[in-house]
Amino acid sequence: MREQLHINKKADAFTSASGQNASPSPQENHTIRLIRDFAQLFRLPVAIVAALTGCATIYAINSAASLQQYLLTAIILILTHAAACAINDYWDVDKDRIDHPQRPLPSGRISPQQVWWTALILFIGAVVAAIPLGISCLILVTVSSILLWNYSHILLRSGILANFIVATIASAVILLGSLVGDRPFAMLYPIGFVFLYTLAKEIIWDLHDTAGDRSQGIVTIANSWGKETAFGIAWGLMGTLIISIAIALLLLPMAHTLMFFVFSTAMLVSVAIALLRYQQQGSVTAYEGFVFWERIAMLLGVVGLLGTAPALL
């Protein structure tokens, strides 16, 4: 540590002697802030996990896939997830001023016009990238993009229906990888697993947004039937997933049984602990902890669920 401080002092001395100013210009500061704000807008960690999931699915069912297929799949998933987050914030800016005022759009750090055009360009880019992957992939990406663009309008009609749409699109990440790998029915169990898991997560996330949802007249399980009902349904879905692991171990001819069991169990246990803490405390800190561990669980789940892939032919 002392050596590092010594090096830093020498560098400072050299900068002063040379008459250079180490402080970035106002334009550089603005650019850096803008990049940071767009990264927050896009929720890049989630988009990257989606891309890794799609590419890992391809590898699990068809290790002979081309580099182009991997790259196009990653591009599609990053673009669609980033665009979905952007357009969702665009439509939900009034609600987010109540629930998430720190986000770039409700805080005024990014303009609505910037967000709208960025989302449109990203969605178009995803659809164009799907063209070389075949008609099935193109249809899937196009339909998903249309649903994601209109998600907030669907949410105003029914938050519960919106939960199902998000869960469907999340599970479509694995379906896309299966289509690219040319084995569309090889990963049906992981597709169903991701659907139920995402549905449970969306129900819990609605708890944090109850005030904003009510201000917009959005019907969710949390604000229609109460917090306890929302937690009860989420726990029921989690229990179903736990039971499904045992059934899958007995019935599925998976290539990596131990990998599936260890990582899928770790996924559900980590989320269950965070969920229980949030249910007991109901604080912002507990909610943030649930979000953090849910993202860690996503990574564990990707590894575990890919173990269910049948042995390569």
N, C-alpha and C positions, 0 to 999 in steps of 0.2 A: 504494500500500500504506500509506504514512504517513497519507494522508487517511482511509483506512478505520479505522486504529487510533485516530485522533483522534475519529472519529464514535463508535466503540465506547466510548471513555473518557467522552464526553459522555453517552451512553446510560446507562452505569454510574452516573455521577454523578447523573443524573436519578432513576434507580431508588432509589439510596440516600436522596436527598433526599425522595422521596415516601413512603419507608418501606415500599416494596413488596419482596417477596422474589422474585427471578428464578428460584430453584430450584424445579423441579417437585415437587409433593407425592408422597408414597409411592404413592398410588393412581394418579396420572398415570404414574409410572415403571413400575408394574405393567402398566398398559394398553399402554404403548408396547412393553414387552418382550413382552407377549402377542401383539400385532400382528406384531412382528418374528418371533417364533417360528412363528406360523401361516404367515407368508409363506415362511419357510424350509421348513416342512413341506410346503407346496403346490408348491414349486419353481416359483414364479410365472413366471420367465423362459421356461421350457419351455412352460407353459400359454399364455402370450401368443404365443409363436412359432407354436404350433399354431393358435390363433385367427386369426392373420394369414395363415397358410397356407390355412386353409379359406376365408376371405373373399377372398383373392387368387385362389384357384381359381375361385370364383364369378365374379369380375370377368373373368377371362381367357376364360371360355367363354360368359358371358352378361352383358354390361355393362348390360343393361336390368333386372337383378334389383332388387327393391325393398329399401328400407332395412331393413324388418322382417326380410327373409331374411338380410341381413348380420348384423344384431344378434343374431338367434336362433342363427345358426351360431356366432358368437363366444362367446355365452353357453354354448352346449352344450359347446364344446371347452375353454373355460376351466374350467368346472365338472367335466367328466369327468376332465381331466388332474389338477386339484387333488385331486379325490376319490380318484383312483387312487394318487397319491403318499401321501395320508393313510392309506388302508386298507392299503397295502403296508407302511408303517412300523408300523401297528398289529399286523399279523400277524407281522412280522419283527423285533419289538423285541428278542428274545433274540439273534438273529444280529447285529443292528445294535449291540448292546452290545460286540461284538467288532470289527466292521468299521467302524462309524460311530458311536462313542460320543458324538460331539459333537452329534448330531441332537437336536431338541427332545424327542422321546418317550423314547429310551433315557437321556437325561441327566436326565429327570424334570421338565423345565420345562413340559411339557404332560401331562395325565393321559390314560390309555388311554380312559376314558369320553368325554372331550372329543373325542378323535380319531375314535372309532367313530361317534358321533352326527353329527359334522361331515361325515364321509365319506358317511353314509347320506343326509343332507339334500342334499348336493351332487349325488349320483347321481340322487335323485328329482327335483331341480330340472332336471337335464339332460334327463331323460326327458320331463318336462312341457313343457319348452321345445321339444322335437322334435315335439310333436303338431301344431302349425300348419303344419309343413313337409311333412306327408304321411306316408303309411303306410310308404314305403320308408325314409325318414329315421328314423322312429320305431322300426322294427325294427332298423336298424343301431345306433342309439344304445342301445337296450335290450339287445341282444346284447353289445355292447361293454362296457356297464356290468356285466352279469353276469360276463363273463370277467374284467374288471378287479377286481371284488370278490373273486373266487375265485382270483386270480392266484397268491397265495402258497401256496394249497393245491395248485394245479397244479405249482408250483415244487417242492414237497416230493416229488411223484411223479416229476417229470422237469424238471430245469433246462433241458434242451435243448428240450423241448416249450414251456416257458415263453418261451424266446427267440423261437420262431416265433410265439407268440401276441402278444408285444409288437411284433414286426415287422409282423404283420398289422394290429394296431390302429393303429400309426403310419401305415401306408399308407391306412387307412380315413379318415384326416383328409381326404385328397384326394378319396377316394370320396364322402364326405359333401358336400364342396363341389360335386362333379360332379352329385350327385343334386339338390341345391338349385338348381343352375344348369340343371337339366332336360336335361343332356347326359351321362348316366352313363358312356358309353363314350369320351368325348372325351379322357380323361387316363389311359389304360391304361398308357402307358409310364412316366409319373411315379409311378404307383401301384406298379409293379414295381420301379422304381429305389429308391424309399423303403423298400420291403420288404427288398431286399438290403442296402442301406446300414445300416438299423437292425439287421438280423441280425448284420452284422459288428461294429457298435458294441456290441451286447449281449454278444457272445462276448468282446470285449476287457474290458468292464466286469466280467465274471465273474472275470477274472484277479485283480482287486483284492479280490474278496470270497471268495477261495478258502478262507481259514481259517474264516470264518463258515459258508460253505456246507458244508464238511466236518464242522463241529461239529453241523450239523443233518441230515447225511446226504443233502444235495442233490447230485444227479448233474449235473455240467456238463461241457462239453468240457474246460475247464481242469483240473478236479480228477480227471477220468477218464482223459484221454489226454495230459495234460501241457501245459505252457506253449507249447512250440514248435508242437505241433499246433494249438492255439488260434490262435496268431499266423499259422500257415500257412493255415488256413481263412479267417481274416479278410483276409489278403492276397489269397487267391484270389477272394473276393467283391469286393474293391476292384478287382482286375484285370478281373473281369467287367463291372463298372460302367464302367471306362475304355473297354473294347471296345464296350459298348453305346452310348456317346456317338457313336462313329464310325458305328455302324449306324443310329442314330437320325437323324444328319445326312443319311445317304443315302436313307433310306426314309420318314421322317415328313414330312407336309406341314405343317410347323410355321409359325406366324405370325412368330416372332422367332428366326431361326436363330442370329444372332450373339450375342444375349443368352443363349441356351441354352448355346452353346459356351463363352463366356467365363466365365460364372458357375458352370456345372457343373464345368468344369475346375479353376477356382480352389477350388471346394469340395473336390474330391478331392485336389488337391495339398496344401492346408493340413492336411487330416486325415492324409494319408500322411506328411508331415513329422513331425507330432506323434506318430503311431503308431510310426514308426521310432525316434524319440527314446525313447519309453516302452519299446520292445522292447530297446533297447541298454542303458538305464540301470536300468529297473525300480524306480525310486524313487517315493516319494509325490509329490515335486515334478513328476516327469515325468508321472505319472498325472493330477495336477491340470492340468498343461499340456495333456494330451490332452483332458480334459473341456472346458477352456476353448475350445480350437480347434475341437472338435467342435460346440460351440454356435455359434461364429462360422460354421462351415461350414453349419450348418442354415439360417442366414439367407441365405447365398450360394446354397444349393441351392434355396430357395424361389423366388428370383428366376430362377435358371437353368431350373428345371423348368417354370415357368409359361410360358417361352418356347416350349415344345413344344405348347402349345394350338393347335389348328387355327384358321385365320382365321375371325373372326366372320362369320356369314351376314348 
